[in-house]
Amino acid sequence: MDIQFAGEHLLPGRIGQFFIVLSFGTSLIALISYYFATVTKDKLDLSWHNLARFAYRLNLFAVIGIGVCLFYIIYSHYFEYHYAYAHSSKTLPVYYIISCFWEGQEGSFWLWTFWQGVLGCILIVKAKSWENSVMTVISLSQFFLTTMLLGVEILGVKIGSSPFILLRQAIDIPIFSRADYLSLIQDGNGLNPLLQNYWMVIHPPTLFLGFASMVVPFSYGIAALWQKRYSDWVKPALPWALFAVMVLGTGIIMGSFWAYEALNFGGFWAWDPVENASIIPWLTLIAGVHVMIAYKNSGHSYFTAIFLIIISFILVLYASFLTRSGILGDTSVHAFTDLGMSGQLLIYMFAFIILATVLIIINWKKLPITKKDEDTYSREFWLFIGAIVLVVSCIQIIATTSIPVYNKIFGASIAPPINVIQHYNKWQIAFAFAIATISAFSQFLKYKKTDVRKFLISLGVSFVMAILLTAIVVYITQIYQNVMYVLMTWAAIFSILCNARLLGDAFKGKWKLSGSAVAHIGFAFILIGALIAAANNKVISTNNTGIGFGDEFAKNNNPRENIILYKNEPTKMAEYTVTYLGDSTSGVNTYYRVNYKVINPEGKVKENFNLYPNAQQNAKMKQIIASPDTKHYLLHDVYTHVSSVPLKEDEHDDHEGHSDDENYQKPIIHEVSVGDTVRFRQGFLVVKSINKDATIKDIPLTKGDVAIGMNLEIEANNAKFKAEPIFLIKGNTKVDFGKKVDEAGLKLRFTNILPEKDKLELTVYEKPKEDKRDWIVLKAITFPYINLFWGGTIIMIIGFLLSIFRRAKDVKTA
Amino acid sequence: MKKSSIIGMIIIAIAIGVIVSTYADSSTYGSFSEAKETQKELHIVGKLNKSKEMVYNPQQDANYFSFYMIDNKGKECKVEFTGTKPQDFEKSEQIVLTGQMSGGSFQANKILMKCPSKYTQDKIEVTEFKANKQANI
């Protein structure tokens, strides 16, 4: 029986699903017609070519249509759609609706498809003689991507996952048999609070533009093999490869900045498998760019270049397999959950691996691979070596990141290294040292042959200067604990000096190499910044007052990195005097005001600032999500987040079975007369007098009613308070009206009159000791020189931009 | 010999180094009984025993958290962790610990938990308008 469901908006979903099918169909048509346009003998017959262009453009239109429909559904809060229900809520600000898009897998696939569509349309205009062959490969990739969104079952196999699936189709529970089920669903699940950050609005689009643009150099490489235009693909592919490296690099660092600013794992890079998955193709593509330049200028390293460009895109596919198949579940904190599409992702990846391998094997004999050896003092040789070092560094990252994959394939149960960060660092610092050194001296080498004497002389000055500067830097930043740190600092400084000299020449008119010089300087700064900030960050919130542990335990375990702060009680933390001053709530976030002061020995306040680390308290989920706050100095950062706070919910909970008295300790009953003193834990109170004419708000007293107030004077925490609990006899019933003195943590009730003893009964409720003061548990870390890391990134991006302009100009003038 | 063959050999040497190092650094998934017999640090997968008490008392020590976990082989052990209690710990479905045994309890230095997060699970919260009651399905 069909049920007519009330209040559903099915039209936007149907239009969206239509666009999905349209995008799938058009990508297939574009693929087929670009293929025939490429292989057709009659070069004047443009019918396939024109059809292909039309199909590809229509494809982009359809993809945009999908996005518009999805946005409309989320924006209108149509929770009958699973995607809107699972990823948004009514309280979400409009600008975060964009982030909802890529919280789910479907949305992030859409983003990738969209960028690939845009890039394809740019290539249609720009690629000229390469268009047909390059676009065939891109259409093939677009075809695979659009299947990810299809969400249809063919022969019992589910292909893709549609974002337009209805909630009642996605989940099978009884309420969906009710025609009015929608009126029961008032709000969506909401967006993960961690993604409610402005960096999350721009980080994923940048990252996916980077991933998507890697298909372009790959397609040029494949097209070159296919069309047997072995050499001339390098020139047009080079600006695209640089573009992909720049955008992906920017996206990765944005993610790192987001982690640093919004997550509480205390750093900017954690060697998490998801981070590794994005940096692996970045490293191989950088290596690829360098050997492409080497090949272009010297004819050497042809195979390395085409291999690296192809493998980079394959690794993008491998990365999306890792992050989207759920295989990383045990080793990573932020991988996607499995949507049952891992098989599809593997087909996508293996299709391209097989395609590339077959083409390389067929063309192997004809590839322009030189038999000559490079000269040791030539630039092409060292570009090649640099690329190889990058590749080896990549192999190391892949080897460890893929541990869950081996486990899956071989049924093993190997666990990742206990100290992951140390494991990666010990290798990667050595590789970084080699890369930085090569990027320094190879700038003074020339292609083919270099005058060795001249080379060594110009190098010598920078070499010695770098040693002197390293000594100074190492002394100031205190990183002399490890020889490798010192060596790496030296290599980075050496690279900065050498590239700066090159830049100096650029100002004298040799503009050609300025892009690479600037990018290398930026990269060297990133290395120094990351090294110093990672090696010498210090947890300043160390706490040594804990009980229950012996010194022996403290020696063997990590230092106690969290400290408890009571409200208004200053605590010394390194050079800071830190005080928790209170909290305030704004929206879902509670901001904890923490004051930092630096007081010099004379007692003068040198620095004084407040940080507001926040936590989203989710009473329903009984959890907090803490976000840090950071004080940025030019030379270091003070980073702070709360690691534990008292949960707020219980104070308001007044439902059945619970009473306010549960917040207090067991009451103590005292029998008192006027003038008596009653002691309690925090102080004492005195019964001052009896008020026979007490009045009670809102309760009119009639004749015969008796209302008696007990005037109390309370002294607690060096302050005096007054309270007047009231005892009332109304008709036959006895009622009493207690008074709370929150400042003293008391509740006082005048519970009875005992005429036979001539006493009054006073019941004292006192709050338990723990609750008397507000507290937070805080972690604080200083990151020295982290601005070198961010600053270096900006310099590197500028360098890439300069290089892209130069290489794009080469294409035009060619 | 050609330079490229020398380079090739160096790469192979480093690659072997990488694989050996990955293998040497890698740890194993084990159980509490295995942890008792070794001094090595290892990973233990298990579930929180919700019926036993969890101790986290920041007023006494902000860096001490203890609880009981049952490993995949069904053995229970007390776990001590130098740090704060992860906030939604009670809700965890699965816990992965790294650390070693010391004097009858397992000293964890890292806790990774899997939670049935509301952001990944299809759990629908229905609000009945009139009765003003909340029910979870």
HADDOCK unambig.tbl for C-alpha pairs under 7 A between the chains (distance, minus, plus):
assign (segid A and resid 86 and name CA) (segid B and resid 119 and name CA) 6.85 0.50 0.50
assign (segid A and resid 184 and name CA) (segid B and resid 126 and name CA) 5.43 0.50 0.50
assign (segid A and resid 184 and name CA) (segid B and resid 127 and name CA) 5.41 0.50 0.50
assign (segid A and resid 184 and name CA) (segid B and resid 128 and name CA) 5.62 0.50 0.50
assign (segid A and resid 185 and name CA) (segid B and resid 126 and name CA) 5.35 0.50 0.50
assign (segid A and resid 185 and name CA) (segid B and resid 127 and name CA) 6.28 0.50 0.50
assign (segid A and resid 186 and name CA) (segid B and resid 127 and name CA) 6.52 0.50 0.50
assign (segid A and resid 189 and name CA) (segid B and resid 119 and name CA) 6.96 0.50 0.50
assign (segid A and resid 192 and name CA) (segid B and resid 119 and name CA) 6.30 0.50 0.50
assign (segid A and resid 373 and name CA) (segid B and resid 3 and name CA) 6.75 0.50 0.50
assign (segid A and resid 392 and name CA) (segid B and resid 15 and name CA) 6.94 0.50 0.50
assign (segid A and resid 396 and name CA) (segid B and resid 18 and name CA) 5.74 0.50 0.50
assign (segid A and resid 399 and name CA) (segid B and resid 19 and name CA) 6.97 0.50 0.50
assign (segid A and resid 400 and name CA) (segid B and resid 22 and name CA) 6.07 0.50 0.50
assign (segid A and resid 413 and name CA) (segid B and resid 28 and name CA) 6.83 0.50 0.50
assign (segid A and resid 413 and name CA) (segid B and resid 29 and name CA) 6.43 0.50 0.50
assign (segid A and resid 414 and name CA) (segid B and resid 26 and name CA) 6.80 0.50 0.50
assign (segid A and resid 414 and name CA) (segid B and resid 27 and name CA) 6.39 0.50 0.50
assign (segid A and resid 414 and name CA) (segid B and resid 28 and name CA) 5.18 0.50 0.50
assign (segid A and resid 414 and name CA) (segid B and resid 29 and name CA) 6.62 0.50 0.50
assign (segid A and resid 415 and name CA) (segid B and resid 26 and name CA) 5.86 0.50 0.50
assign (segid A and resid 415 and name CA) (segid B and resid 27 and name CA) 4.79 0.50 0.50
assign (segid A and resid 415 and name CA) (segid B and resid 28 and name CA) 4.70 0.50 0.50
assign (segid A and resid 415 and name CA) (segid B and resid 29 and name CA) 5.72 0.50 0.50
assign (segid A and resid 415 and name CA) (segid B and resid 43 and name CA) 6.79 0.50 0.50
assign (segid A and resid 416 and name CA) (segid B and resid 26 and name CA) 5.00 0.50 0.50
assign (segid A and resid 416 and name CA) (segid B and resid 27 and name CA) 5.81 0.50 0.50
assign (segid A and resid 417 and name CA) (segid B and resid 25 and name CA) 5.07 0.50 0.50
assign (segid A and resid 417 and name CA) (segid B and resid 26 and name CA) 4.08 0.50 0.50
assign (segid A and resid 417 and name CA) (segid B and resid 27 and name CA) 5.30 0.50 0.50
assign (segid A and resid 418 and name CA) (segid B and resid 26 and name CA) 6.99 0.50 0.50
assign (segid A and resid 418 and name CA) (segid B and resid 27 and name CA) 6.26 0.50 0.50
assign (segid A and resid 418 and name CA) (segid B and resid 98 and name CA) 6.85 0.50 0.50
assign (segid A and resid 546 and name CA) (segid B and resid 60 and name CA) 6.35 0.50 0.50
assign (segid A and resid 546 and name CA) (segid B and resid 61 and name CA) 4.46 0.50 0.50
assign (segid A and resid 547 and name CA) (segid B and resid 60 and name CA) 6.68 0.50 0.50
assign (segid A and resid 547 and name CA) (segid B and resid 61 and name CA) 6.26 0.50 0.50
assign (segid A and resid 560 and name CA) (segid B and resid 63 and name CA) 5.73 0.50 0.50
assign (segid A and resid 560 and name CA) (segid B and resid 82 and name CA) 6.62 0.50 0.50
assign (segid A and resid 560 and name CA) (segid B and resid 83 and name CA) 6.74 0.50 0.50
assign (segid A and resid 561 and name CA) (segid B and resid 83 and name CA) 6.98 0.50 0.50
assign (segid A and resid 562 and name CA) (segid B and resid 62 and name CA) 6.09 0.50 0.50
assign (segid A and resid 562 and name CA) (segid B and resid 63 and name CA) 6.02 0.50 0.50
assign (segid A and resid 562 and name CA) (segid B and resid 83 and name CA) 6.83 0.50 0.50
assign (segid A and resid 563 and name CA) (segid B and resid 62 and name CA) 5.99 0.50 0.50
assign (segid A and resid 564 and name CA) (segid B and resid 58 and name CA) 6.61 0.50 0.50
assign (segid A and resid 564 and name CA) (segid B and resid 62 and name CA) 5.98 0.50 0.50
assign (segid A and resid 622 and name CA) (segid B and resid 88 and name CA) 6.35 0.50 0.50
assign (segid A and resid 623 and name CA) (segid B and resid 87 and name CA) 5.05 0.50 0.50
assign (segid A and resid 623 and name CA) (segid B and resid 88 and name CA) 4.90 0.50 0.50
assign (segid A and resid 624 and name CA) (segid B and resid 87 and name CA) 6.07 0.50 0.50
assign (segid A and resid 643 and name CA) (segid B and resid 84 and name CA) 6.48 0.50 0.50
assign (segid A and resid 644 and name CA) (segid B and resid 84 and name CA) 6.73 0.50 0.50
assign (segid A and resid 777 and name CA) (segid B and resid 62 and name CA) 6.65 0.50 0.50
